[in-house]
Amino acid sequence: MRSKNSYMNIDLLGSIYILEEIIYYDKPLTFTCKNDIGNQFIASCIELDQEEQWLFLPLSKARLIQVLRGSITAYDAFKHSEMGFLWKVYIQSNNYSSGKAQIIHASELKEDDLPDKDVVYDLYGEDTFSIKSNERERIVNDSVNERREFLDISLEMKESHVHEVEAAFLGKVLESTQNIINVIAHKKGVNGKVPKYIKEENKLIYSGDYAASFGFRLKSNNLANILNESDLQDNLATFMNLLESKSNTKEITGILKDLNPSVIHYYKHFLNLLKSEDVSVKTYCAFPNEKYRDINISIEDIKRSLKALDSEIKEFNKEGTFQGRIVAIDTTTKTFKFISDENETISGIIGENVNTDEYRLPKDARVKLNIRIKLNDFTGQENIDYELVDLIYE
């Protein structure tokens, strides 16, 4: 018999109580719920007829939060059930008091019974065109009031307590985030040696955690200018662009062409760090000029991104012109050594058409370099090679 205030009664599952509606059309068609003993489910109607058919997905509290934050697509949640099985429920459309349930393994699910692959149940997020949520309004107001850039990062830990994270892993995430922002900022650079002044301009300060699976807030160390803008805003936006591109290598290549070639190495390191602990991530960015962005990257997005980067961007080329000093030329081995005005040391081969008839070194010069980033299939590491294609002494 259906209990008072319950939505359904199903044999083997008991009385079902709706917690949050996800999809509603004349009546709830997808919702989170629990039974009398506290088991949690996501229920999804797959057949609307006189006898309705439903899938009840059992899941833990941690997994439920991941799904409702959009860290896991609805398709993956059902297709890769945390428990390895689901309940298929048959119930009369005019009588929700006597449903029948049977166990079905995730491998037995038909594609037609599953949500579309790009659907997410992001109950705690917001649509791009919707009114600001309280969460968004709060972070934007804080950024405006303090005149500082904010970056909130929520880590969705798969195999851990919801609000806990290993200290060593958190330290690596913080360091990796700062490193990639630094190297993005070093746009004139050709390797990962970032000048001290750029590090100071892009320094992020840890200012505590916030309500999320495990969320922490980073703030700019410096205040924005009188127009409420800063170079750090552009660098954070580039970081968000990389995350948003996911496995679209065409977009990634378009972003990288104007950046330090080392960015791809630091970006892949960041993704591999998350992959190593099976962690998905959600980022929120707010600026003093009231701009705001939030991006959700599931663990499946991370895996697909790394696979795409390793398979499609095995070699990336760009040219750049740099000021500095030629300090060594070896005409026998056709190699050079150059120190840029950013104090970066660059060594590589000399192109065939380059005139090197100058023996009083070091000497100020402007050089054009062909920079080639290659993936070593054996080690999985990136190598950066430099070719001198033009040399003008000054």
WOPELIN-V696126 format. One line per field, one symbol per residue. ss: DSSP state (@ for helix, = for strand, . for the rest). phi: phi as a letter, one per 40 degrees, with the letter a starting at -180 (. if undefined). burial: b if it has 9 or more other ideal C-beta (glycine too) atoms within 8 Angstrom, else e. A space follows every 50 residues. Layout:
ss: ???
phi: ???
burial: ???
This chain:
ss: .......===...===========...=======.....========... ========..@@@@@@@@=....@@@@@@.....========..====== =====@@@..@@@........=...........@@@@@@@@@@@@@...= =======.........@@@@@@@@@@@@@@@@@@@..........@@@@@ @..=======....======..........@@@@@@@@@@@@@@@...@@ @@@@@@......@@@@@@@@@@@@@@..========.....======.@@ @@@@@@@@@@@@..================....======....====== ............=============......============.
phi: .ccdgccabbcgbgcbbcbbcbbbagacbaacaabccgcbabbbcbacad bcbbbbccaccccccdcccgcbcdcccccbddcgabbbbbaccbaccacb bacbcdccccdccccdcbcbcccccacdbccdccccccccccccccfbcb bcbbccccbacdbbacdccdcccccccccccccccccccbacccdccccc cbcbbcbhbacadabbbbbccbcccccfbacddcccccdccccccfbccc cccccccbbdccdcccccccccccccbfbcabbbbbbccgcaabbbbccc cccccccccccbbcabbababbcibcbabbcccfbbbbbcccgccbbacc cccccbcabcbcacabbbbcbbbbcccccgccbbbbbcbabbcb
burial: eeeeebebbbeebbbbbbeeebeeeeebbbbbbbbeeeebbbbbbeeeee bbbbbbbbbeebbbbbbbbbbbbbbbbbbebeeebbbbbbbbbeebeebb beebebeebeeeebbeeebbbbeebbeeeeeebeebbebbebbbebbbbb bbbbbbbbebebeebeeebbebbbebbbbbbbbbbbeebbbbebbeebbe bbbbeeeeeeebbbbbbbbbebebeeebbbebbebbbbbbbbbebbbebe bbbebbeebbbbbbbbbbbbbbbbbebebbbbbbbbbbbeebbbbbbbbb bbbbbbbbbbeebeebebbeebebbbeebeeeeebbbbbbebebebebbb beebebebeebebebbbbbbbbbbbbeeeeebebbbbbbbbeee
